[in-house]
Amino acid sequence: MYSSYCRCVSAKKLSNGKSKGKGNRKNGNKYLAWAYVEAAHFHVRFCEKGRKWHQRKASKSHVVLATKALSNKLARACYYIIKEQVNYDEKKMFG
C-alpha cells in the first residue's frame, strides 16, 4: 500500500490481458513520488550495488522504468525501516 501511495507502482486493471480501467492513478502523494525518484538517482550515483542493479534492469527495459523500479525498492525499504525500527541493510535490498 505504501508503494502505491508513493506512486511507485502503476494502477492498471487488467483482465485476460485487456485493460479495464486505470484505477486511482492520480491518488497518492506526488511529492513522495518525486522524492523517491530523486533518492533513486542518488542511489545510482553513490551506491555500487545500486548502480549495478540499475544497469542490469535498464539493459532489459528502459532507463526510466529501471529508475522507477529502484524508487519502488527504496520506498518498500523505507516503509520496512520505519515500521520495524531497524537500520538500513544493503544486503537485504540487493541480495
C-alpha positions in Angstrom: 0.0 0.0 0.0 2.8 2.4 0.8 4.4 2.0 -2.7 1.0 2.7 -4.2 0.6 5.8 -2.1 4.0 7.0 -3.2 3.1 6.4 -6.9 5.9 3.9 -7.3 3.6 1.3 -8.9 1.1 1.7 -11.7 -2.7 1.4 -11.1 -3.6 -0.7 -14.1 -6.6 -3.0 -14.0 -6.2 -6.0 -16.3 -8.5 -8.9 -17.0 -7.5 -11.5 -19.5 -4.8 -9.2 -20.9 -7.3 -6.4 -21.6 -7.3 -3.0 -19.9 -10.3 -2.5 -17.7 -9.5 1.0 -16.4 -6.8 3.0 -14.9 -8.0 2.8 -11.3 -7.0 5.6 -9.0 -3.9 6.6 -10.9 -3.7 10.1 -9.5 -4.2 9.1 -5.9 -1.2 9.3 -3.8 1.5 11.8 -2.9 3.2 13.3 -5.9 5.9 14.8 -3.7 6.8 11.4 -2.2 7.0 10.0 -5.8 9.4 12.8 -6.7 11.4 12.3 -3.6 11.9 8.6 -4.1 12.9 9.1 -7.8 15.5 11.6 -6.6 16.7 9.1 -3.9 17.0 6.5 -6.7 19.1 8.9 -8.7 21.4 9.5 -5.8 21.5 5.8 -5.0 22.7 5.1 -8.6 25.4 7.7 -8.2 26.8 6.8 -4.8 26.0 3.1 -4.2 27.9 0.5 -6.2 25.4 -2.3 -5.8 22.5 0.0 -6.6 24.3 1.1 -9.8 24.9 -2.5 -10.9 21.3 -3.4 -10.2 20.0 -0.3 -12.1 22.3 -1.0 -15.1 21.1 -4.6 -15.3 17.5 -3.6 -15.1 18.0 -0.8 -17.7 19.6 -3.2 -20.1 16.4 -5.3 -20.1 14.0 -2.4 -20.2 14.0 1.4 -20.4 16.2 3.6 -18.1 13.2 5.4 -16.8 11.5 2.1 -15.9 14.7 1.0 -14.1 14.8 4.2 -12.1 11.1 3.9 -11.1 11.7 0.2 -10.1 14.6 1.3 -7.9 12.5 4.0 -6.4 9.9 1.3 -5.6 12.6 -0.8 -3.9 13.6 2.3 -1.9 10.0 3.0 -0.9 9.5 -0.5 0.3 12.8 -0.5 2.2 11.9 2.9 3.9 8.5 1.5 4.9 10.2 -1.5 6.5 12.7 0.6 8.3 10.1 2.9 9.7 7.7 0.1 10.7 10.2 -2.3 12.2 12.6 0.4 13.6 15.7 -1.3 12.1 18.8 0.1 10.3 19.3 0.1 6.6 20.9 -3.1 5.3 22.1 -3.0 1.7 22.4 -6.8 1.7 18.7 -7.2 2.2 17.9 -4.8 -0.6 20.2 -6.2 -3.3 21.0 -9.7 -2.1 
